Amino acid sequence: MHLEFPILGAKWAIGSIALFHTAVASMAIGFAFFVTVAQIVSYIRKENRYDLLAKKVQLIHVCIYNIGTINAIGLVFLLSGLFPQFWAQLFVQFYWSIIVEEFLFFLLATTITFHYFFWDKLWGHKKLHIFLGALLTPLFFLQFYIINGLGSFMLTPGFGEAELSLRTGVLGWDKMGFYNPSFLMLTLHRTLANFAYGGFSAAGLCGIFLYFAKKPKLKEFYEDGGRLAFQIAFMAFLSLPVAGYFYAHVLKNHANEAYMNLMWGRGDVVAGGVDWWWLKHICVAAMMGICLTYFRKTSSADKEFTIPAIMVYSVAVLYLMFYLAMGMVMTWAFFWFMLAFGVGGAFLSVHLLKYHGGSGRGVFLLIGILSFTTVMLGGYSREASRPRFVKRISHYDKVFVPEERQPYLMVHVDPEDIPKVTPKEKASGPASLIRENCSGCHTLTRVKNYPLDNWQVIVSQMEAYGLKLTREESKLITAHLDSGRPY
Amino acid sequence: MNEKTEEKENSEAQEQAAQESKEGGSPEKAPKWESELDVYPLREPSDDPRWAVRTVWIWTGFAIAALIFIFTLLVLGAIYD
């Protein structure tokens, strides 16, 4: 069976729904962390505004969590329909991981719902309410810890060691495949990236509301709330380039093709003439410039959640050295581009602050948009750089289940009880042979649209790819295709 | 803090918000929650509806137990194949 997705095609259908899922799911994780921090700050200071902001963010969180979950179901449906063998292979190796993941969905959905809808009912038990919200972060962590096992397995499957753990262990739990070489760095990078993305998105929302707020009290509410979100995001964001550097090292050693595609701009990483990974790095450098300038400009003002100027300068020097080192490791063009966009971001930040009379609304909105862009570009580049799964899993064309485990998957049936089925008459004639053999891997339209006439070479190539034909069948097929007769 | 004190504080906050709106001369309509900005409305635990508190306690207990269970699974899964 071969299903195809209309218009978009299978690859882009999966790609677009997966990217959309990344956009909402990562934001949900970041929002959960921000809500807890804002609630704790509010409780310590006994000021309601941060708690109010947390409540507004949590309402959006409830919505996007539901959208993300439904979207995840769509992703599973698409994968199981369009790439059934791939999905079946993942089930053989990670069945129990996926079951635990599903249970975590249930825990999270209920916890978020209770946390939001009991907000005003628990003012006498505020600590309990904050604790309930704080539970979301470890639950989310566990959830993407598990999904990262599968995600990183697709990038670095562990060179077949996975099959070894399947042979000896629990069917549906592949330890070697789960804790594969890139698992740790992916998890670390994603944790920090989600915190940064959630915080920047909350700041972006404050920026939007600031554009519409006219009363000083409301302006102050969104300004301070936005700065708190911005600061949380910035702290997480700072660690990302360093985590990313070590992540790239793991790819260099364990997923060299993906590493080459990213670093040299090869394969699907470049689409429409644009190197999307390079563009992501440009956005990151611009964000660094924007953040540092914003905190430098606010450090002298008597405002909450600012960063001392000396710390801002120290961070700036540290990252200048980091990018200098990256220039030495990669290319000097990388260093100069990042520096140029970092400085450009800094100037833009100064301009926006001046233009809005010191208000951070422009900067908040811009950082929210850039953060969203980097998450999208990072997600796309990661998946686009990965060589096709089919090329690396030798058992892709036949779902791998260790033989000694197969009896457990079988239903006990007495062979005598199985009704006799008359075998289908085997097709004969060259036209039938073409239909049967070619459509095993691709559509017949592909054969019909083939522009050249060298059918003998093509048929030999197909045999090299794994097509099983007798010498006689091969001759018949080639002659029929050469004659141009219908099939 | 009982309910009466809380209501009084809320109405004071609303009056203050209305005054600020006049001073600012802005035609913007004050959102309902603006008055809540000035108070952190902690109250006596006994003022919370019991069913809500019980529900959240039960759920929190279940969620923690589930977290421990999943964590144990992960630890065992990391040790044994």
Chai-1 contact restraints between the chains, C-beta under 6 A:
chainA,res_idxA,chainB,res_idxB,connection_type,confidence,min_distance_angstrom,max_distance_angstrom,comment,restraint_id
A,K46,B,Y40,contact,1.0,0.0,6.0,A-B,restraint_1
A,N48,B,E36,contact,1.0,0.0,6.0,A-B,restraint_2
A,N48,B,L37,contact,1.0,0.0,6.0,A-B,restraint_3
A,N48,B,Y40,contact,1.0,0.0,6.0,A-B,restraint_4
A,R49,B,L37,contact,1.0,0.0,6.0,A-B,restraint_5
A,V100,B,I70,contact,1.0,0.0,6.0,A-B,restraint_6
A,L107,B,A63,contact,1.0,0.0,6.0,A-B,restraint_7
A,L107,B,A66,contact,1.0,0.0,6.0,A-B,restraint_8
A,T111,B,A63,contact,1.0,0.0,6.0,A-B,restraint_9
A,F114,B,W59,contact,1.0,0.0,6.0,A-B,restraint_10
A,F118,B,A52,contact,1.0,0.0,6.0,A-B,restraint_11
A,F118,B,V56,contact,1.0,0.0,6.0,A-B,restraint_12
A,K121,B,P49,contact,1.0,0.0,6.0,A-B,restraint_13
A,K121,B,A52,contact,1.0,0.0,6.0,A-B,restraint_14
A,L122,B,D48,contact,1.0,0.0,6.0,A-B,restraint_15
A,W123,B,P41,contact,1.0,0.0,6.0,A-B,restraint_16
A,W123,B,L42,contact,1.0,0.0,6.0,A-B,restraint_17
A,W123,B,R43,contact,1.0,0.0,6.0,A-B,restraint_18
A,G124,B,R43,contact,1.0,0.0,6.0,A-B,restraint_19
A,G124,B,E44,contact,1.0,0.0,6.0,A-B,restraint_20
A,G124,B,P45,contact,1.0,0.0,6.0,A-B,restraint_21
A,G124,B,D47,contact,1.0,0.0,6.0,A-B,restraint_22
A,G124,B,D48,contact,1.0,0.0,6.0,A-B,restraint_23
A,H125,B,P45,contact,1.0,0.0,6.0,A-B,restraint_24
A,H125,B,D48,contact,1.0,0.0,6.0,A-B,restraint_25
A,H125,B,V53,contact,1.0,0.0,6.0,A-B,restraint_26
A,L132,B,V56,contact,1.0,0.0,6.0,A-B,restraint_27
A,L132,B,T60,contact,1.0,0.0,6.0,A-B,restraint_28
A,L135,B,A63,contact,1.0,0.0,6.0,A-B,restraint_29
A,L142,B,I70,contact,1.0,0.0,6.0,A-B,restraint_30
A,S165,B,D81,contact,1.0,0.0,6.0,A-B,restraint_31
A,T168,B,D81,contact,1.0,0.0,6.0,A-B,restraint_32
A,G169,B,D81,contact,1.0,0.0,6.0,A-B,restraint_33
A,W173,B,G77,contact,1.0,0.0,6.0,A-B,restraint_34
A,K175,B,D81,contact,1.0,0.0,6.0,A-B,restraint_35
A,K214,B,S26,contact,1.0,0.0,6.0,A-B,restraint_36
A,K214,B,E28,contact,1.0,0.0,6.0,A-B,restraint_37
A,K215,B,G24,contact,1.0,0.0,6.0,A-B,restraint_38
A,K215,B,S26,contact,1.0,0.0,6.0,A-B,restraint_39
A,K215,B,E28,contact,1.0,0.0,6.0,A-B,restraint_40
